[in-house]
Amino acid sequence: MTNDLDGIGALTSFSVGTLDGRDAMMVIELAKTPAEFAQGIRHQMPVAMTPEHALELGEALLLAARAALMGNAPTHALN
């Protein structure tokens, strides 16, 4: 039996900054599977976005984190 969460990677670290002083930039580091996590295998994914998208992402992450702390599971994400 497979777990519905098996396909979800685990964030291991991140960094943020700007790209050419105009766009927001983040690099996320993740393990794609529980086995990779256990073995210390990590993948980096650089992501550039407009400042507006960065603000939206930050706000959405704050809402999701607060819901998770309260025990509420988000049912969908807005983009």
Long-range contacts (C-beta under 8 A, 24 or more apart in sequence): 6-33, 6-34, 9-33, 9-43, 10-34, 10-37, 12-37, 12-42, 19-48, 22-51, 23-48, 23-49, 23-50, 23-51, 24-48, 24-49, 24-50, 24-51, 24-53, 24-54, 25-49
